[in-house]
Every structure is written in structure tokens, then in C-alpha cells.
Amino acid sequence: MLTPPDITITREHDGNVIAEGGDELARTLLKRAGFQYEQAIRSFWYRLPWDMGEKRENEMASHAAQLLTAVGYRVDIAPDLFVGPTTTPSDPQGRLLYGHQILNLTDQLNGAETAGAAAGLTEHVLDVNDGVLVRLSEFFEAAAEKAKETGTDEGWDLAYDFNEAASTLTSLGERLDIATDQLRALDRPPRPNWQAQIANYYGSAPAAQHPVRTTAPTGAPSAAPPPAPKPGQSR
């Protein structure tokens, strides 16, 4: 009997892309690949967000399969989902998959139609806890420690460079701490300045009602009332 795959990734009849199987590490990798964890009383599974479009869903499902396969999982992905690795002229084999993941994120950013949509993508890079900048800083810190382990002068020099890179990334993340919120706020209509507010006020205010003039203009003779008749006289 064939051993079942550790993880299966399929598209269900309703269109949802579902991943099943694996363990805690697989859950972490699937989450990194964009899947969301779902749980019922006796089972659990992972799914991609809805309304992403089949092309993007296929790309994310294929990327998840590559991540899982790279660390040793047996993955059975439905043929209609698999699109192959992302490649570039400088990496025709699609070996540098993490760089390609950032490239895909950049492509999505270029296609974002609103500042809010763009902000949601920049959050993947700038999030203070799990963003790309934070993880890259940790990566260079780990690389510095590996260089020190060689016990050589060259290793210590390289460790210094790696730590400098980590410090630069940390500083950059601190400078851009609220950039995602600022970008999202660009979708809101700008608040008018005080000159525009005054112009709007006078433009919308009702016209002033001037009283009707009842007195004769200056210099015009006024009509005198006829004299009252004296008693006993008639016309």
C-alpha cells in the first residue's frame, strides 16, 4: 500500500483552495504562504482567502507546495493548481524562491488600484513583528553568529558587516513604523484648508435679505395729503 502524502492541496467544488495534513511546522509554512488555519470539532485544514482569483490562488498554492517540499514534506498538489516555480532570466531554474516571493509581492503592489490595497501589501514588509524587514534583520544577525563560529579574523570582519546590515534594517523599520497607516490614509478625501473652508461657507450661505426701501429718494418732492374740508363747507 502506498503511503499517503503528508499534505494535500486541492481546489474544492465551491472553488476554495484547501490544504490538509501536516503538523505544527507545516502549519507555520502554510501560514507564511498565505493560507489561513481553520478548525472544526474533529478536524482541521487550511484555506486560501476568498476572491483572490484563480491565477493568484494557483501561484500561492504552488509556492506553498515548494516551501513544504523544500523541508522534506511529501506534498500532493492537484495538477490544476500547480504552475511551476517562478523564474527570472538570472534564475531560470526558480531556485531562489524566497526572492521570487518578494518579486511576486512587488508585482501585486504594482497592480494595486488603491492606496489601501497597496498598504495591505506593504504591511508584509513593514510589520514590526513579522514583516520582511524584521525577519531580514534577524537573518543577518544569525549570519553574523555563523561567521563568528569560524574563529577566524575574516569571520569576525564578516560578522561585523552582517551586524551592520542588521542594524541598518532595524533603523529603516523604525523610520517606516507608521508608513503603512500613512499610505492607507491617502485613500481618504483630504481635509480642506481654512481658505477653502471659508470659500465653501460663503458659497453655500443663503443670500442676505435687504429691506424694501419705502422712502422717496433724496431730492424728490414728496406728495402732500389734500387738506381736510372745513365744517359746513361742501364741494
Secondary structure, DSSP 8 states (H G I E B T S, - for coil): -----SEEEEE-TTS-EEEEE--HHHHHHHHHTT-EEEE-SS-EEEE--SSS-HHHHHHHHHHHHHHHHHTT--EEE-TTT------BTTBTT---HHHHHHHHHHHHHHH--SHHHHHHHHHHHH-TTTSHHHHHHHHHHHHHHHHHTT-SHHHHHHHHHHHHHHHHHHHHHHHTTTHHHHHHHTTS-----HHHHHHHHHHHS---------S--TTS----------TT---
